[in-house]
Amino acid sequence: MNSRTAIFVLGMHRSGTSALARVLHLLGASLPRRVLPAGLGNELGHWEPEEAVALHDRLLEAAGTSVNGLNGPTDAWFETPAAQTFLGPMRDLIEAEFAQAPLFVFKDPRTALIFPMWRRVLAELGVRCLPVVITRHPLEAAASLVARQAQAVPWQSWTLDRAGLLWLRYVLAAERHSRSDIRAFCTYERLLTDWRGVARRLAIDLDIEWPRSLAPSTHFALRPVLHRACALSDMHLPECSDHGVFSPPEPGARQMNSPAAAMHRRYQRFFAWTFALSTVMAAVLIWIELAFPPDPWVYPAPASAPTAAAAPASTFDLHDLQLLVTVAMLMTSAVSLVGLLVATPLAYFGARKARAQAAVEVALKRQDRINWLAAERAGGWPGSIVPMPRMRAHMRGRMPRRVHGGAHPG
């Protein structure tokens, strides 16, 4: 059984990771010896190892991304020799910052991106790893990122969409990388309103007992840390829709479709109606045939044998016409059924492909219509003057992606 336990706080910048780390410290978890000094956006402290921030930045750079990038590292990269070179410094960091502390908290938002490596290091050191994923409403987190970027680097302001994509990258990585562990979840809003309930819930989910009791006096120590609550009701954000969280939909986005998908749907409707009508008509004709059977024809015996020049009498009448139409309707119904069976899957998969293409186009064309936090400065990707066609090519993977840096989100 492991005698030491590490609680890893995983989450996006501006999502309450610092507040949660402070709460866990007040509950008895040890902080690193050298924490990152307070700075813009986190004036009361980050509560994360200063050395870990620099180490994580170097690691992400070796992986071809950055703290403000929108992709990577990939799972395959964690097994490369370049990644293995960081395992030694990571082990040294744990020993130097936390020594033999039986319970300690490790927090740096970058950890969510590279958590598999930290899990491996802790396993080698015999330390039990318990991740806690903290989340915040994406609009609140994105707005806080935009405000932080506007204060730190006003000439490289971020749009709300840009910050939202960054939020999505970190949250998905935190959830996916921690699936194989005993883990717990909490929200920033719940931490602000009922931190005691969060502490009790974490103790149950993680099967852990806090070294310090939840004394009433602890509440006053937390108030300065948690004063940055930001409610959605206080923010002038745009109305959300099912097209996107951060921007309204493009006009006519749902009508975006491909000619092939539209043609398949027209064929599907044609065969469906043809099958229905021909089946109904054939059924009616068959019912008439069964309900009103024709009288048998009785031909009188001829008075004399016909001469060779006499023509045979014609026996084709309305009953024969009815039978002919019935057979034609049955054949039409069968052919229409085959066409319907072929056109239906084509129309279904064509519609799915068209919806996917429409979603991609909406994402690529979506512009920032808010930009209220950036004081109407020119929006766009930080430090980027790449025109829209090249941006689309980057997102579609047609050319190498250049990751532009930005301010430390805190």
Secondary structure as UniProt FT lines:
FT   STRAND          4..10
FT   TURN            13..14
FT   HELIX           17..26
FT   TURN            27..28
FT   TURN            40..41
FT   TURN            43..44
FT   HELIX           50..62
FT   TURN            63..64
FT   TURN            67..68
FT   HELIX           76..79
FT   HELIX           81..84
FT   TURN            85..86
FT   HELIX           87..98
FT   TURN            99..100
FT   STRAND          103..107
FT   HELIX           109..113
FT   HELIX           115..125
FT   STRAND          127..135
FT   HELIX           138..152
FT   HELIX           154..156
FT   HELIX           160..177
FT   TURN            178..180
FT   STRAND          184..187
FT   HELIX           188..193
FT   HELIX           195..206
FT   TURN            216..217
FT   HELIX           218..222
FT   TURN            223..226
FT   HELIX           232..234
FT   TURN            242..243
FT   TURN            251..252
FT   HELIX           253..255
FT   HELIX           259..291
FT   TURN            308..309
FT   HELIX           318..365
FT   TURN            372..376
FT   TURN            382..383
FT   HELIX           388..395
FT   TURN            396..397
//
